[in-house]
Amino acid sequence: MRTPRHFWKTTAVVAAGLSGALVLQAVTGQDSPGSAAGGAPGPVSSKAETTALQVSGDGTTASLGKRDTAPFSMLGVTWSDPAARVGGTVEVRTRAAGTGNWSRWLTLDGDSGQGENGAARGGTEPAWVGPSDGVEVRVDGKDAAPLPQGLRLDMVDPGSGEVTALEPAAYTVDETGTPEPTPTEPAPGTPTDPGTGTEPQPDVTVTGTPASGTPATPTPAEPTEPEPPVTEPSDSATSSPTASPSPSVSVPAAPPSTAPRPPVTSRATWGADESISPEEPSYLPGGRIKAVVVHHTAESNDYTCAQGPAVVRGIYAYHVKQLGWKDLGYNFMVDKCGTVYEGRKGGVDRPVMGAHAYGFNSETTGISVLGTYTSTAPSTAAMTSVARIAAWKLGQYGVSPTGTATLTAGDSGRSYTGRTWAKGDRLTLPAIHGHRDGYNTQCPGDAFYNKLATVRTWAGGPVSGLTLKSVTGGGTSGTTTYTKAGITVNWSATTPAALVAKYELLVDGKAVTTTAGTATSAKATLTAGTHKVAVRAVHQSGTTTTTAAATVVAETAAPTFTTKPNLSLRTGTVNTAAVPLTLKWKATDGAALKEVRLTAPTAKTYGPTVTGANHTARSGAATTWSLTARDQAGNTASASVAGTPVILQESSATRSGTWTTKSSTSYLGGKSYSSSAKNASLSWTFTGRSVAWVVSRAATSGQAHIYVDGTKAATVDLKSATTKYRDAIWTKTWSSSARHTIKIVVVGTSGRPAVTTDGIVHLK
């Protein structure tokens, strides 16, 4: 078989009034049959092997036993009558090349349901099984009508399509709807009646019905296809090289679209061998696309992203060489990684007649996702690409992706759900619908079909799932955010970024910041006051969605300590290393106080309503207590107070009456004074702002009167059910430091007159 000649070039398109971006797609690899020397991209030759199935006597079952084969990666079961279909199940399993592992049984869709007039054979959908060298087939007609005649297994090796070059894969217009570039030469193709293909001539054909387990013996066969005329790709790179149209051919226009054109991998890039489909493309009779039909290829999802071009080549070879179609049936194909491939030739921006939806090919374009999606939903990347292609193609003809289309049936038919129609009937279907809506097939699978509503929304807008997640820059209290001035707004949306034209940050209803559709946050600076902040998403269609507004207060006023920090002694156990005291304060803010932080001598954080806390301090050590009040906006104010707890032991007091010295390590300094004599007294004079009397207590302890600066202040009962030492039992605090005298007098309580004291503590 001769290798067709080909040309390759990369051309930048420049047109007056046109803005866009030429996207260069890199592909890597090596020379292979069908590629030009030096690694330049070119057509990749496929090979096929066919083996007849053995049909049972009653014609309701057929099989092919386990056998070795030449290498292949895609297969399908075909039969002689293209109008027939298998009513039962067709199952295959394959042996992975190099491992010897057999796959599970894979069910093939018994009818492609695509409708290429003049096809040579009928067949199942092809299935990508990966590199394989063994196969087994079983067909069960389920006691229905006899199976079609001429059943055979077709195995396709798509060849190595890895090449090295830069391909102009897409020219994307800007979002204002500026017309896309048109070819400098007429796009190839002549509108003709579809289906003028001939019986396929595979590169390798195996005939007969080999016994189970017998390796098939390939027999070379010369191709009958004529070598096509050599043409050069148009500068716009909207289609791959095909035979030039005759001068009298009128090629439909490529109208501008309301949606941006996504990147599309050209036929040349994925290695289409144009010599096997030399016929000119056909175009929709009315020159308009009314709807998009979504398909899956009903095969394994186990292919890798790098294998995507080979899968496309395999389907192309199966459609053309095995079924006898004039070209690949689908207008576009999408792999699970979101790469879009040009399908049937004629110009991706033209209304090319495909062979993908029996009875409705003349008014639709077909997009097929590689893989099977009966129970597994397609990837987000694949769905995104389907939505982008659908929006672009429908946008060329003013069709809303979320709307409906009225199609005229080219033949009678039945849908998967049982809806029937006659030839000429007008059916109203979603502008983006599944193959099953117009044909009795599971395609595009339950899991994918259930996602079509999402695809429509992504394609037509508005942006869905838009949520304002947070406003940062200060703090939040309730539903209000506070800031000094600067904010960062964060959001999310379920519509993929590729379909979002831009986001706008709104402050009080006005756009202050605009970001790309890929952004999820934006910054703004606010003036002082209360504002409403929201995010508006602009879909590529121009439709908009706006989040609920958040309230943001911008303010720069610092909090105020309306009660300055102050210290006082408190009751509790006294140690020289830990004298109990209380720190008090009160902070307020004009907007919203967030917290008060103690930063020294230790670190603590308190809520906005807290006005005091208990602490301890070392006796005899001057300590500064520092506080910082912080509001929700981040403004701060600081204040502090200093104090030194001083212990005055009993020995430093002025005594009257009888006092006895007691010794124990439990007392402050190891000693204390005790007296049971009525009116015995101790007095201390000090300078400070707070004082505490420290005693030892037990069940037999008595009472004492306390005098402050000569005035009786309290009578304190020292009785305690448990023994306590160094207990600060009574305290008094003044607003400022001054000289004071504290005097204790033994009451002489009946039955328990004893009073034992360790002294006093004062705060200076």
MILUMSE-239775 format. One record per residue (C-alpha): x, y negated, z negated. Coordinates in steps of 0.02 Angstrom, whole numbers, plus 32768, in hexadecimal, padded with zeros to 4 digits. Layout:
N
XYZ;...
END
This chain:
764
800080008000;80497F598032;80627ED67FAE;80007E397FE2;80607D9A7FF6;80347D0C7F80;80637C5B7F53;807A7C087EAA;80887B547E78;80587AE17DE9;800C7A3B7E1A;7FDA79A87DAC;7F35795A7DE1;7F23789E7DD9;7E8278497E0D;7E4677977DF9;7DD077847D66;7DF578347D2A;7E38785A7C7D;7E6379077C41;7EEF797E7C19;7F4279FF7C87;7F567A9A7C1C;7FE77B0B7C4A;7FD77BBC7C0F;80767C227BF9;80787CDC7C21;81107D4A7C0B;81497DF27C49;81A97E477CD3;81A17E787D89;81297F037DB2;80DB7F4C7E4F;80737EC47E9A;80DF7E3A7E53;81587DD37EB8;82117DE17E9A;82597D747E14;81C67D867D9F;814F7D0B7DF5;80987D327DD5;80397D907E57;7FB57E157E72;7FC57EB37E0B;7F967F567E5F;7F267FCF7E04;7F1C808A7E1B;7E8880FE7E06;7E6B81B77DF0;7DC282097E05;7D8682B67DD4;7CDC83017DF6;7C7483387D61;7C2F83E87D56;7B7083DF7D55;7B0384647D03;7A8E84D17D68;79F3846F7D36;7A4983CB7D5B;7A2C837F7CAF;7ADB838A7C67;7B8B83747CA8;7C3983807C60;7CF283777C7B;7D5C83DF7C06;7DF883A27BB0;7E8183837C2C;7F25832B7C4B;7F2082947CBD;7F8F82137D0B;7F9F81787C9B;7F02810B7C92;7EB780897C1D;7E0480737C59;7D7F80ED7C90;7CCA80FD7CC3;7C55817E7D09;7C0E815B7DB6;7B9381AD7E2F;7B6481A67EE6;7AC081447EE1;7ADD80927EA4;7A2280807E80;7A1E81177E0A;7A4381187D51;7A68819A7CCC;79D681AC7C55;7A3482077BCC;7ADD81EB7B7B;7B8981E47BC8;7C1882037B4E;7CD382097B66;7D6A82207AFA;7E2082057B27;7ECD82357AEF;7F4181A67AC3;7FDF81A97B2C;807981CE7AC6;801F82087A28;7FB182987A61;7F24825979F0;7E74826C7A32;7DF881DE7A19;7D4881EC79D5;7CBD82037A55;7C95815D7AA9;7BE681417AF2;7BE280E87B99;7B5180797BCC;7AF980E37C4F;7AD480537CC4;7B357FB37CDF;7A947F5C7D13;7AF17ED47D6E;7AAE7EE37E1E;7B2E7ED27EAA;7ACE7EE87F4C;7B237F627FBF;7B857FB77F35;7BCF805E7F67;7BAF80BA7EC3;7B5280AC7E21;7BAD80BB7D7D;7BB8809F7CC3;7C0A80097C78;7CC680257C7A;7D1B80467BD3;7DC9800D7BA1;7E1A809C7B43;7ECF80637B42;7F6280C37B8D;7F2781777B9C;7F5D82197BEF;7ECE82907BC7;7E10828D7BD0;7D6F82ED7BAE;7CBE82C07BE7;7C0F82FB7BBC;7B6B82BD7C06;7AC282EC7BBC;7A2882BE7C21;79B682DF7B8B;794683507BF2;791982BB7C5F;791D82B97D1B;79B5830D7D67;7A5682AC7D5C;7A8782467DF5;7AED82997E7D;7BA782847E91;7BD382717DD9;7C8B82527DC0;7D0482097D42;7D63816F7D7E;7E0581457D22;7E5D80A07D43;7F11806D7D20;7F0C7FAD7D2B;7FC77FA07D3E;803F7F2B7CE6;80067E797CF9;80857E217C8D;80D67D947CEE;81437CFD7CC9;81097C4F7CFA;809D7BBC7CC9;7FED7BC37D0C;7F7D7B2A7D18;7EF87B817CB1;7E837AF07C93;7E637A3B7CB5;7DF779F67C28;7D9B79527C3F;7D8378D77BB4;7CE678D57B4B;7C9678437BA6;7C5F78B17C35;7CDF78737CB1;7CD778DF7D4F;7D4F79707D56;7DCD797B7DE4;7D9079C57E86;7DFF7A307EF5;7E6579D97F78;7E357A687FEB;7D887AB87FF9;7D6D7B417F7A;7D727BE97FD0;7CD17C447FEE;7C3D7C538062;7B8C7C6E8022;7B5C7D1A8060;7AE47DA28030;7B2E7DF97F98;7B687EA97F9D;7BC17EC38042;7C467F2F7FEF;7C7D7FD78033;7C9C807F7FE4;7D32806C7F6E;7DD980B47F9F;7E3C80D67F00;7EF880DB7F0B;7EF6818E7EC9;7E6282037EDE;7E4982AE7E93;7DB883127ED8;7D6383B37EAA;7D3183FA7E02;7DCE84347DA7;7DBD84B57D1F;7DC384787C6C;7E7484577C33;7EBF84587CE3;7F2683BE7D08;7EE083577D96;7F51834A7E2E;7F50829D7E7B;7F4F828C7F37;7F8A81E77F80;7F0E818D7FEE;7F3180FA805F;7ECA805E803F;7E4F802680C3;7E3E7F728089;7E8B7EF58103;7F117E8380C0;7EBE7DDA80A1;7EFC7D3A80EE;7F7E7CE28084;7F3D7C438032;7F837BCB7FB5;7F2B7B9D7F11;7ED37AF67F13;7F237A6C7EAF;7E977A6E7E2F;7EBA7B257E09;7E007B457DF6;7E087BEB7E4F;7E847C6D7E7F;7EC07C857F32;7E3B7CD17FA1;7E197CD9805A;7DF97C2E80A4;7D447C0680D1;7D187BEA8185;7D0A7B3481BA;7C4C7B4381C4;7C377B7B810F;7BE67AFF8099;7C307B167FEB;7BC17AD77F5C;7BFD7A407EFE;7C527A4B7E56;7BEB79CD7DF3;7C31797A7D58;7BF779C07CB1;7BB6796F7C14;7C2A79E37BB2;7CE979F17BBA;7D327A7C7C21;7D8C7AFE7BB7;7E2D7B547BED;7E117BE37C68;7E947C647C97;7E937C6F7D54;7E887D0E7DBA;7F3C7CF67DF1;7F747CEF7D3C;7F1E7D8F7D07;7F617DE47DA3;7ECA7DF97E14;7EF77E5D7EB0;7E937DF77F2D;7EB47E767FB7;7E347EEE7F70;7DA77E6D7F7D;7DC47E0E801F;7D0F7DD68034;7CE37D20801F;7C897CEE7F7F;7BCF7CCF7F80;7B797C3E7F29;7AD07C2B7ED6;7A4B7C0B7F5A;7A0C7B707F01;7AB97B357ED5;7A877B247E1E;7AA77B8A7D81;7A0D7B917D13;7A467C077C8B;7ADA7C667C44;7ACE7D227C29;7B3C7D677B9E;7B847E177BAB;7BFB7E8A7B54;7C617F097BB5;7C297F997B44;7CD67FDC7B25;7D4F7FED7A95;7D817F557A2E;7E2D7F9F7A0D;7E867F437A99;7F077EC17A69;7F057E0C7A9F;7F9B7E2E7B0F;7F377EB87B66;7EAA7E417B94;7EE57E237C48;7EFA7EDF7C63;7E487EFE7C25;7E087E7B7C9F;7E6C7EC97D2D;7E277F737D00;7D737F367D08;7D997EDC7DAB;7DE17F7A7DF8;7D507FE37DB7;7CCD7F6D7DFE;7D207F5A7EA7;7D7C7FFD7ECB;7D1080797E6D;7C61802F7E7D;7C7E7FD97F24;7C507F2A7EED;7C937E957F4C;7CE77E4D7EB0;7CE77E4C7DF3;7C337E417DBA;7C427DC07D30;7C637D077D4D;7CC97CFB7CAE;7D147D737C32;7D4C7D4E7B7F;7DBC7DB97B11;7DAE7DC77A55;7E377D467A3F;7DD07CC47A9D;7E327CC37B40;7DBF7C9E7BD3;7DE17CF47C7A;7DA37CC07D25;7D347D4B7D66;7CE67D4D7E12;7D447CDE7E8A;7CFF7C447EDE;7D2D7BBC7E61;7D0A7BBB7DA8;7CB87B107DBB;7C457B4B7E48;7B9E7BA87E3E;7BE97C507E70;7B727CE27E88;7BA37D6D7E13;7B697E207DFF;7B407E297D46;7A847E197D2D;7A177E827DA1;79887E197DE5;79CC7D757D9F;7A787D647DED;7A3E7CD87E62;7A1B7C5C7DD5;7A967C887D4C;7B4D7C957D21;7B907D277CBC;7C097D257C29;7C447DCC7BE6;7CA77DE77B46;7D227E777B4C;7CEE7EFB7ACE;7C547F4B7A84;7BE97EEC7A08;7B5F7F6479DB;7B877F627921;7C1E7EEF7918;7C057E367938;7C7C7DE179B2;7D087D77796C;7CF17CBF794B;7D747C9C79D1;7D127CFD7A54;7C6C7CAD7A24;7CBC7C027A2A;7CFC7C1E7ADB;7C537C607B14;7C007BC47ACD;7C807B517B21;7C707BA47BCC;7BB27BA87BC0;7BA97AF17B8E;7C1D7ABE7C1B;7BC47B217CA3;7B147AF17C6B;7B4E7A3E7C56;7B777A387D10;7ABE7A4B7D35;7A6C79EC7CA7;7A337A877C48;7A2E7A7F7B8B;7A847B167B3C;7A007B177AB3;79707B0C7B2E;79197B887BA0;79207BB17C59;789A7BF07CCE;78E17C757D41;78917CCA7DD6;78A77D877DD5;78FE7DC87E71;78B57E747E4F;78417ECA7DD7;788D7EF97D31;78807F1F7C79;78DB7ED67BE4;79297F377B54;78947F0C7AE6;78157F4B7B67;77E37EA97BBD;77BC7EC97C75;77AB7E5B7D0F;77927E697DCA;77FC7E227E54;77D97D697E65;779B7D547DB1;77DB7CBC7D55;78287CE27CAC;78527C647C26;78F17C947BCB;796F7C397B5C;79ED7BD87BC2;7A6F7C477B6E;7A2A7CF77B60;7A637DAA7B54;7A687E267BE4;79E27E8D7B8A;79667DFE7B9F;79647E1C7C5C;798D7ED57C67;79707F767C06;7A1C7F817BB6;7A647F6E7B08;7ADE7EED7B4C;7B257E837AFB;7B0B7EF47A63;7A9E7ED579CA;7B267E7E7965;7B4F7E0579F3;7A997DE97A23;7A737DB57971;7AFC7D317980;7AB97CE07A1F;7A557C5F79BD;7AFA7C29796F;7B4D7C217A1A;7AC07BB37A5B;7AD27B3C79C8;7B8E7B3679DC;7B7C7B137A96;7AEF7A947A8E;7B077A4479E5;7AF479F07971;7B847A267901;7B3F7AA37884;7B6D7AC677D0;7BB47A1877B6;7BD67A0176FC;7C2D7977769C;7C9879DF7626;7CEC795B75BB;7D2378A875A9;7DCB78967555;7E3478027521;7DF177EB7471;7D79784E7406;7CC57886740D;7C4178727389;7B9B78C373B2;7B7B789F746B;7BE578017471;7C9B77F874A2;7D0A776C7461;7DA7772774B1;7E18769074A9;7E08767A7565;7E4D770D75CB;7DE977AC75E8;7E00784F7646;7D6178A07684;7D61795B76A7;7CDF79B8770D;7CBD7A5C7766;7C4E7A9877F4;7C207B41783D;7C267B0578F2;7CD67B2B7933;7D487A957945;7D5C7AB27A00;7CA57A7D7A17;7CB079E279A8;7CDB79407A01;7D0678DE7964;7CDB78B978B0;7CB5780C786C;7CC777D577B7;7C367763778C;7C3A76E27700;7B93768F76E1;7B5976D1778B;7BEB768C77F0;7C7776F4783D;7D1D76C277EE;7D8877577824;7D7D77CA78BC;7DD6787278C4;7DE97901793F;7D707992793E;7DF679FD78ED;7E00798F7852;7DB579BE77AA;7DE179217749;7DF77866775E;7E3377D376F4;7DE7772876D7;7E04768F766A;7D6C76457614;7D49759775D6;7D1275827521;7C5F75B67501;7BE97647751C;7BE8769C75C6;7B9177297623;7C0E779C767B;7BDE782176FD;7C2778827790;7BDC7884783E;7C09790F78B7;7BFC78EE7971;7BE4798B79D9;7C3179937A87;7B7F79807AC8;7B7278D87A70;7AF4791179EE;7B1D78E0793B;7B077924788C;7B2578C277EC;7B427904773E;7AE578C776A6;7B38782B7661;7BA4782E75C6;7BA8779B754D;7C5577527535;7C7F76C474BE;7D1F766374DE;7D5F76017448;7E0575C67403;7DD7758B7353;7E3475E972CA;7DDB76397235;7DD875DE718D;7DFE761A70DD;7D6D75C77084;7DAD76196FE3;7E6876156FDB;7EBD76B86FA6;7ECB76C76EE8;7F0577496E69;7EBE77846DC4;7EE8780D6D49;7E6C789A6D3C;7E48792A6CC5;7EA579CD6CDA;7F437A276CA5;7FDD79B96C9A;808D79EE6CC9;812479816CDA;812979B56D91;806E79A46DAF;8008791C6D5C;7F5279246D99;7F1378866DED;7E90784A6E69;7EB077E56F07;7E1B777C6F3F;7DF6770F6FD7;7D6B76DB704D;7D8376BE7109;7D0476817188;7D02765C7243;7C9875EF72B2;7C77767E732D;7C9B772A72E3;7D1B775D7261;7D6A7805728C;7DD9782E71F6;7E4D77F4716D;7EF878457165;7F6A784C70CC;801978457114;808278397073;80B778816FFD;805C7914704F;7FF2792970EC;7F36793D70E3;7EA7790E7156;7DFC78DA7117;7D5778BF7170;7D0C7812718C;7C98781C70F5;7D1A78567076;7D5077CD6FFC;7DC078286F80;7E2978C26F5E;7E8079146EC9;7F3C79256EC9;7FCE79386E4F;806E78D46E3C;811478EE6DE5;812778986D3E;81A178086D3D;81AF78016DFC;817277696E5B;810677A86EEC;80B877496F7F;8014778E6FC3;7FFC775D707B;7F57776870D8;7F2B774D7190;7E78773371C8;7E557764727E;7DB9774172E2;7D7377AA7372;7DC3773673F1;7E71775173A7;7E8376A97350;7ED976B572A6;7EF276557204;7F6876817176;7F6C765E70BB;7FCA76A17025;7FD6769F6F68;806876C96EF5;806577116E45;80D477626DC0;808877D96D40;80E177C66C94;80D078416C04;80D577F76B53;80E778886ADB;809D78906A2C;8144786669DE;813E77B86A2A;8097778E69D7;807B7723693C;8036779A68B7;7FC6778C6820;7F8F781A67B0;7FD778C967AE;801779186852;807379BD6863;80EE79E568EC;80CA7A86694D;81457ADB69C3;811C7B446A5F;81567B4B6B12;80A07B306B3F;80A67A7C6B00;80EA79E96B61;81A079DD6B2E;818C7A796AC3;81387A1F6A2F;809279D069FC;804179796967;7FAF79C6690A;7F42797D687D;7EA679B16820;7EA4791667B2;7E0E78A767CA;7E3C77FA680F;7EEF782E6836;7F1F77CE68D3;7F9C77BB6961;7FAC772269D1;800F76F96A70;802976546AC6;805376516B81;804375EB6C20;7FE2763C6CAE;7F3B764C6D07;7F0676FD6CD6;7F1D776C6C3C;7EF778216C0A;7EFE78726B5B;7F52791D6B5F;7F2379A06AD9;7F267A596AAF;7E7D7AAB6A94;7E337B466A45;7D927B8469F7;7DC57B38694D;7DF37A8D6993;7D9879F6694D;7D6679486987;7DBD78A16998;7D8977EC69B2;7DE2778A6A3C;7DFD76CF6A30;7E3576646AC2;7E8275BD6A96;7E2D75C669EC;7D8175F46A2C;7D3876A26A18;7D2576EB6AC6;7CF577A16AA7;7CEB78346A31;7D3978CF6A7F;7D1C79836A46;7DB579F06A63;7D5B7A956A44;7D777B166ACF;7D437BCB6AE2;7DEF7BEE6B2B;7E967BAD6AF3;7ED87B206B60;7F7D7AC36B59;7FAE7A1A6BA4;7EF979F46BCE;7ED279416C04;7E27793A6BB0;7DFF78806BBF;7E3077F76C3C;7E13773E6C58;7E4076D16CEC;7E4776146D04;7E4175AF6DA4;7EF0756D6D89;7F8875916D21;7F8E75446C72;7FCC75616BC0;7F5A75D46B5B;7F5776336AB4;7F0876DE6AA1;7EE3771F69F2;7E9F77CB69C1;7E5077EB6916;7E2D789868CD;7D7378AB68A7;7D8E793B682C;7D0579A66876;7CBE7A2067F4;7D027AD06807;7D767A9F6897;7DCE79FD686F;7E747A1C68CB;7EAB79A9695A;7F4A79D569BB;7F9179596A39;802279596AB7;8018789D6AD4;7FD678326B62;7FFB78146C1B;7FEB77676C66;7FFC772D6D1A;806476966D40;
END
